[in-house]
Amino acid sequence: MLFLKIEYLKYIIEIEKQGSISKAARSLFLTQPYLSKAIHELEEEINVTIFIRNKNGVQVTDQGGEVIEHAKKVIKDVENFINLYKDTQSKIYTFKLSTIHSSHTIDTFFRLNDEYENETDTRFYIKETNNYTVINDIYSQESNIGVVYIPKSMKNTFINILKMKNINYTFICDLDRQVILSKNHPLLKNGHKIRLEELYKYGMVRYTDYMGFGIESVDYVSIYNLKNMDKINKIIYVNNRAMLHNVLTQTNYFTIGIKDTINQEETYNIVSVPIEDDNEFQSIWGEMWAINLKDKTIDELSKKFIKILKDNYGKPQRTAPVK
């Protein structure tokens, strides 16, 4: 028997709203096959055909319409239930963070946790993933707050996505590209300044799905706007920060990231180094944003998290924000 997921009810509501599974999948930041499979499982479990597929999208059946109306009531009842018990329980500090792979965010998370170390009842959650999953976690209210890195070349796209999902964003800082490598890397001997062309002979380590489109669907090099980086023939793909750090410290591979975190060299034995001879590389490639639902009041811990993140890593915006 299928344990009915609340997400499945949200899915059918969104499909009815969008009029097609493909449009709903884009809106929910899911793949169409995954969404189709979820709907098929739900229809089989309740023995009701909710949608009839046609060339124009989907048509809601009579029984399907009843199911969707019940689903809306269930979602509302669940929200009311949660709010009821939030008001009556003893004080429990709960914080759920969804973030792009980022040492800056992790450092901030630990600093927030330290502020509540004397509290007797805390529930702190953290999830490292890609931009699109972070957005979906905020939309589905699985997380209180999210942190994303937005490439300059994709800024308008992401702003439109957030508007469609009724998600607010707070600018944290501009992101300057730097090369990240072991503090013992050969290129750093004798205080040698790194030139972009010197990196070509070394391997590169990168995340498999940084933006959330899939490993091959977005060119990692073009996102960072790097010249001639396609000359690098050795690449290691990883899906978490721990493995990324292990590769950097145990090999001469490098990665592309942003400025160093507090105590980065002492904690991880890696350093962030600017490229001295390339003005394009030194230019802003993107922005760090904190995101939250517009219709949901930001809780105490989320406000503190954003403040700590800004205090330690924020800086004045050097590019005009897009409205």
N, C-alpha and C positions, 0 to 999 in steps of 0.2 A: 504493500500500500504506500502510495506517495504521501510523504509528510508535506502538506500544502505550504508552500512558501508565500509569505506576504508579497515578495517581489513578483510572483507570478500574477497576482491580482493587479499589481501596478502595471504589469506588462499589457494585460488585456485592456485596461483603461486607456493606456497610451496608444495602443493599436486602433481602438475605436476613435480616439481623438485625431490621429494622423490619417486614418483611412487606408493605411497599407502597412504591411509588416516591415518592408524595407525602410520606410520613412521612420517608423517607430524605433527600429534598430539603431538608426543614426541618432535619433533623439535621445535614446537611452544609452548610447555609446556601447552597444552590443553588436556582435556579428549577427547577420541575418539567419545563418544556420542555427546558431544557439537559440535565438528567439523563437524560431519556428519549432525547434525541438521542445522548448519549454511549453509552448502553447499546445503542442500535440500531447505532451504528458498530462497537462491539465485537463484537456478535453477527454482523454481516455479515463482519467481518474474519476471525473464527475459524470462521465457517459453523456456528455452534451457536446454537440458541434456548435462552437461559439461563432466561428467565422467561416464563410464560404469564400474561397480564393477565386479571383477572376483576373482578367487582363488589366483591369483598372486599379486593382488593389484587393481589398477584402470587403465583404458585405456581412453585417452582423445578422445572425439568425434571430428569430423571435425568442427562442430560449436563450440564445447568447446575450440578447439585450437584457433579459432578466438576470442572468449571471453577472453581467457587468454592473447593473444597478446594485445588486447585493454586494459585489466586490467594493464598490464605493462606500457603502455603509460599513463594511468590515474595516476598511482602511481608517475611516473616521472613528469607529469604535476603538480600534487599537490605539490611535493617537490619544483619544480621551482617557483610555485606561492607563496609558503610560504617564500622562500628565497628572492623573488622580493620585497615583502612587508616588510620583515625584514630590507631590505636595505633602503627603502624609508620612513618608519615611523619615527616619532620623537623617541628619546631614551626611550624605555620602558625596565625596568629591569625585566626579566622573569626567574624564577628558578623553576624547577619541580624535586622534589625528591621522589624517591620510596625507601622504607627502610623496613628492618625487624623490628619487634617490639623492640624498643631500646630507652631508656631514653638518652643515650649518643648521639644518632643521633638527637633526638628532641632538646636537649640542644644546639647542634651545629647549628641546623636550626634556633633557636631563636637568637643565637649570630650573625649569618649571617644577619638575618633580621634587627637586631639592627644597623648594619653597614650601612644600606641603609634607615634608618628611616627619613633622611632629603631629600630623593629623592621624587619627586612629583608623579612619575608613576611607581609603582612596581606591579608585579604579582608573588606571591610566592605560590607554591602548595606543599603539602606533602601528601604522601599516605603510611600508615603502612600496611604491608601485610606479606607474607611468601617469602622465598628465590626464589622459582621458578617464582612467579609473578613479583618480582623485576627484575629478569633476562628478563622475557618476556616484561616488560615495557621498558627496555633499548633497547631490540631488535626492538620493534615496534616504538621506539622513542617517547613514551608517556612521558618519563621522561628524564631529562638531565643527571642525575647521580643516581646511586643506591648504597645502602649499604647492604651487606649480612654478615651473620655469617656462617662460613664454618667449620663443625666438622672435626677434624683431620682424622677421619675414612673415610670421604667422600671427602677428598680434591682432589684426582686425578679424581674422577667422575665429580666434579664441574669444574675443569680445562678443562677437555675434552668438557664439555657442552659449556663453554665460548668460546673455540676455534672454535667449530662448529658454534656458533652464531656470530663469529667475534667480541667478546667483550673483552676488556682489563680490567685487574684488578690491583688495587694498594693496596699493603699491608698497613694496618693501625696499627694493633697491634695483639699480641697474646692474647687469651682469657683464663683467669684463672677462674675456677669454684669457685663460692662462694654461700653460702646460703643467701637468701634474705628474711627478715622477719620484722615484726613490731619492732620499737625501744623499745616497751614495752613488748616484748615477754617474757614469763616466763624463757626461756633458757638464757636470757641475764641478769638476775638479779645477782647482786653482782659481775659483771664482769666475770661471769662463761664462760669458753671456751667450745664451742659446740663440742661434739663428734658425729660422723656420726650415731651411733646406737641410740642416743637420739632423732633423728628426726622421727623414725619409728612410734611413737604413735601419731604424729601430722599429720594433713591433708596437702596435697600438692595442690597448684594451678598451672595450666599450660595452655599454649595456645593450642587451638584446632588443629591448622595446622601449626606448626612451620616451617617445611621444605618445605611444599607445596605438600606433597604426599597424604594428607587426614589424618583424625584423628587417624585411626587405622593402617595405612599402614607402619608407621615407629615407632619403639619403642623409645619413648622419653627418657626412662631410659638408653637404650643401646647407644643412641647418646651421652649422657653425660658420659657414661662409669662409672656408679655408681654401687657399690656393694650392694646387698641386698635391694635395694630400692623397689623391688617388694613386700616387707613386708608392704608397705603403702597401706591401704585399702580405705582411704578417699581421693578422688580427685575432685576438682572443675575445670571444663574446661571453659576458657574465650576466647574471640576473640579480646580483645583490652586492652591497657595498663591501662586505667582508671579503668576498672573493676578489673584488676589484683591488682592495688594499693588499691582499696577499700576492696578487700578480705583480703589482707595482713594487712591492718591497723585495720580492724574491727573483725578479728579472729586471732587464733593462727596458722593458716596455714602458710606454707612457700613455696618458689619456689627456683629453681636453676637458677642462672644467672652468671653475671660477676661482676667485681669490681664496687664500687659505683660511681655515677656521682657527679659532683661538686654540693655542697649544697643539696645532696639527702636527708639527714636526716631532714634538715629544711623544704624542699619543700614538701616531700612526707611522712615524719614520718616513713620511713623504712631505714634499714641499710643492708649492705652487709658484711657478716662475713665469714672468712675462716674456714675450718674444720681443727683443729689443729693436730688430731691424725691419719690422713689418707694421706699417701704420694701420693697414686694414685689419690685421689681427688684433691690434690694440683697441679698436673701436668697439662700441657697445654691440653685443650680439642679441641681448634680450633683457628681460626683467623678471624679478621674483615677485610673485603675488601671493597673498593669503586670501582664500576665498571662503564664503559662507552663504547660506540661503538668505535672501532678502527678507522673506516673511517670518524669519525665526530670529528672535532676540539673541544676540551674542551673549553667551554665558560668561561668568566671572573668569573661569580658567582660560577660555579662548582669548578674552581680552588681555589677560596677563601674558599669554603665550605670544600674541602679536607684539605687545610692548617689549618683551624680552628680545624677540627676534629683531625688532627695529633698533633697539638700544645697542645691540651688539653687532649687527650686520647691516643695518639700514644706512642709507645716505641720501642726500637730496637728489631728486630726479633730474637727469640731464636732458631728457627728451620730453616734449610736451605729451601729456596723456591723451589717448584717443577717447573721445566721449561716445 
